[in-house]
Amino acid sequence: MPEATLDVSPSEPAPASPRRRRRWPYAVIGAVLVVVLAYLGVAWWTTTRLPAGSTVSGVAVGGLGRDEAVSTLRTRLNERASQPLSVKVGTASADVTPADLGLSLDYRTTVDQALGFTVDPRIVARRLGHGEALRLPVAVDDATLRAGLAALAVSTQVEPVDGDLAIENAQIVRTEPIVGTKLDLGGAAAEIRRRWPDQTALTLPVQETQPAIDAADLDTVTEDFAGPALAGPVTFTVGDKQVALQPPQFSAALRIEPRDGGLAPVVDGEALTGVLLAPENGLGVTAEDARFEFRDGVPAIVPHRNGVSVDPQAAADAFSTAISAAERRADLPAVVTEPKVTTAALEGAGVKEPVSEFATRMTGSAGRRKNIQIAVDTVSGTYLAPGETFSLNGVLGRRTAEKGYSQAPVISGGRLTMGTGGGVSQVATTLFNGMFFAGLKDVEHKPHSFYIDRYPEGREATVNYPNVDLKFTH
């Protein structure tokens, strides 16, 4: 009987039906959609409330909705936003209102930006977590900001101060320069945008403005002129005479002046010559005018005398050269000088005899008589050329004790009191009458405030330096 053979092999699953194979992609897509929709719902939900712990410029707004957050910020920050900014500009300070700078706060934009819809998972995650510190955006009117800062710059600008050098009592007096400051407009605008409203006390950037005359200029003039000038005596030679002047003697003739944005040393030749020709130095001779004197009642000419002097500019130039030389010597040529009134001028004047005479009776104390004598001696011999105006105050000057005048009665406020030079008014009255009878032109005279019987009625005059004078013209 034939043997039966059994073939055993692994079984194969039955093939899936076509309908079942088409179902699984939809399940995946559906799951994804559920996740996406859930995420979008969460993202949307984060736009309805600010995250817990959120702050805007220090104001807590966590958990608040859009309108509630805007209202809270406006209530809490409006007062701060209207407070003046206290600004410091260099060493100056000022208060300025935000409105004057065109500044305002945009509460709505801040909240809208914080709650704006987004699918960015980083932002959504941050909103779901702890809130963050937000800053209010500042709305700026650029034109108003520029105008406000320009006005602030003017009010807070510190002008630079030039340095200065002076020579006083043979000493160098140095005044240091001061650097000025002015507001850095661009930097200030950026600082205000960055700091306000969180900070209302601001230090704004400045730019330095340099003085025209700085420390280097002071150093240069000190080293080149002032220092050498005062280093020691300078010996001046005029002809066969010489004198050594010490710094305390000539320093008053030295100046340092601002010029063309710098400092310029100046040697005052006139002042230096005045020191050189002082009588005690014996270098010069003062020229003397020719004058008249009366001899036996007849005018006679006293001849003039020429003087010996030096040229002021030559003296200044020689001094400037000498202070840089080892020997510090200045050689000057002598200059012959003529007086203002020469003998020839008086000889041609035709003065030969008196044209009028008048006398008043001398009275009073010894001091009063002395004052009259000093005044008479000073006036006597004065030459008045045709067309020239004589001034008694101009000839006598102020009556002082240094000129020899004494205390004597004077009229002041209608009353007699004591004053230096009392009695000189008698000289004025005598001259006034002499002028009157000579036919000269009266220019100015003032009678005494009350009548004095030693003077002729209606023909008398008083003087008081410098406001009451006797003047007449030839």
Salt bridges, closest charged atoms under 4 A:
ASP67 OD1 - ARG108 NH1 3.12
ASP112 OD1 - ARG66 NH1 2.77
ASP120 OD2 - ARG122 NH2 2.98
GLU132 OE2 - ARG126 NE 3.33
ASP142 OD1 - ARG193 NH2 2.55
GLU176 OE2 - ARG174 NE 2.50
GLU191 OE1 - ARG194 NH2 2.38
GLU191 OE2 - ARG195 NE 3.04
ASP198 OD2 - ARG135 NE 3.26
ASP219 OD1 - ARG174 NH1 2.80
GLU257 OE2 - ARG255 NE 2.94
GLU257 OE1 - ARG259 NH2 3.56
ASP268 OD2 - ARG255 NH1 3.20
GLU288 OE2 - ARG305 NH2 3.28
GLU293 OE2 - ARG295 NE 2.68
ASP442 OD2 - HIS445 ND1 2.84
GLU444 OE1 - LYS471 NZ 3.94
GLU460 OE1 - HIS448 ND1 2.47
